Amino acid sequence: MQAQAESPRAIYALIHTGPAMAAADYAPLETASALARRCQGSAHALLVGAAPQAAIDRARELGLDTVWVVSAGAAPEPLQSQQLADIFAASLAREGPVGHAPDSLFLVAAGPAGEELAGRLAARLKAVPLGKCKHFEFDAAGRMSVQRAAFGGRLDMTLACRRGPFVAAVRKLDDAAQGQPQDSHATAVCHISPAVPLRPAYPASATARAEQQASLDGAKLVVAGGRGMGGADGFAALYELAARLEGAVGASLPAIDAGWAPVARQVGQSGKYVAPEIYLAIGISGTPQHMAGIAPHTRIIAVNKDPDAGIFQAAQIGVVADWQEFLPALISAWDGAPH
Ligand SMILES: Cc1cc2nc3c(=O)[nH]c(=O)nc-3n(C[C@H](O)[C@H](O)[C@H](O)COP(=O)(O)OP(=O)(O)OC[C@H]3O[C@@H](n4cnc5c(N)ncnc54)[C@H](O)[C@@H]3O)c2cc1C
């Protein structure tokens, strides 16, 4: 296989600027900027959706080379992943060096929708799908390797990426230098409207969530429970505590499977990725599949009756206790304290 990068690597952040954006949706921009600096390549963004301005501003702050904005008329919301993949692929074929740059790297935001989009895009671009990547390295010759989890998070593997192009799903990189604004760089913003015949959307309907509790998305504090909560009563106590602390309730997969909390509250590899300041984990053993859903910078407080529970290794504060004693005591101490 060919190993040598012949021209500066082009890195593309592909973003669906839909009606409801979360901070994590901009991760491809930050990653593209950081990686381009590391490999002395170029960073570009392609935005599709009705609300591109925040992404344009962020791309300018990060000093991306080019931002292509697909005009809103070309992409009426709601867009499904197969339609997004068509629009991205057509726009790249028109504006980008697809097919001419075997080492190009296309980045989408990690998450269920992003990972589906990544697979569809890889098929359309005849690119190598790298999956959800945590870490990127470039050697002196410009060759890239990526690190990603495998076997349900049980091990990390490093992929030597020889001949692309490549598509990767990314979260915010755990790299201190990423996301730093660049001052001396003018970003070219181009508006384009590639005529793409949109394939019909799959029939889909949205049901409003009955839950009125604080959402996990963007929560600064998460109070999460696992199998050790023993039942819905245990989760009722978690909701009580979360309401007092203005936090959101999260849950491990077994707690979701048991019906103690709705599926939207699952944290972990096959659930949500959360990045609160504090994660209070109660009755959770701390398996890699659960921990994969918690950002590296989050501080963990673990409550578990087993002093050998694995979660204590990841926790900044560990409390060996039965939650049935600990939680009521904590709630009553909170209620008795001046606020
Ligand atoms: C492909 C794949 C994807 C997965 N995705 C996810 C995912 O997204 N999220 C996820 O969470 N899991 C996921 N899992 C499941 C994962 O492997 C574990 O089974 C799960 O994380 C364990 O959940 P838990 O910690 O709640 O339960 P357990 O491992 O059973 O731990 C329960 C803990 O509660 C403690 N405890 C019991 N009673 C009390 C008490 N009274 N007071 C205090 N502590 C008590 C116990 O000591 C124990 O440590 C996935 C698995 C696979 C194979």
The ligand as an ORCA input file, in Angstrom:
! r2SCAN-3c Opt
* xyz 0 1
  C     -21.967     -3.591     23.094
  C     -22.353     -3.185     24.487
  C     -22.787     -1.887     24.696
  C     -23.128     -1.479     25.989
  N     -23.521     -0.178     26.177
  C     -23.738      0.246     27.445
  C     -24.067      1.616     27.701
  O     -24.206      2.449     26.787
  N     -24.251      2.005     28.984
  C     -24.138      1.127     30.055
  O     -24.304      1.557     31.196
  N     -23.843     -0.173     29.816
  C     -23.666     -0.635     28.561
  N     -23.396     -1.946     28.352
  C     -23.531     -2.872     29.513
  C     -22.296     -2.955     30.368
  O     -21.457     -3.991     29.884
  C     -22.666     -3.306     31.836
  O     -23.491     -4.437     31.870
  C     -23.384     -2.164     32.541
  O     -22.709     -0.951     32.352
  C     -23.466     -2.455     34.028
  O     -24.360     -1.550     34.601
  P     -24.372     -1.274     36.159
  O     -23.071     -0.695     36.582
  O     -25.607     -0.498     36.462
  O     -24.624     -2.736     36.774
  P     -23.647     -3.686     37.560
  O     -22.395     -3.917     36.836
  O     -24.466     -4.870     37.951
  O     -23.282     -2.854     38.877
  C     -24.177     -2.553     39.902
  C     -23.384     -1.906     41.030
  O     -24.266     -1.486     42.041
  C     -23.647     -1.718     43.294
  N     -24.716     -1.796     44.297
  C     -25.625     -2.798     44.457
  N     -26.480     -2.485     45.446
  C     -26.093     -1.276     45.928
  C     -26.591     -0.426     46.967
  N     -27.674     -0.758     47.688
  N     -25.950      0.739     47.195
  C     -24.848      1.096     46.484
  N     -24.346      0.322     45.493
  C     -24.973     -0.844     45.205
  C     -22.871     -3.007     43.112
  O     -21.832     -3.112     44.069
  C     -22.374     -2.858     41.684
  O     -21.082     -2.262     41.658
  C     -23.056     -2.382     27.078
  C     -22.623     -3.691     26.838
  C     -22.273     -4.076     25.575
  C     -21.790     -5.489     25.362
*
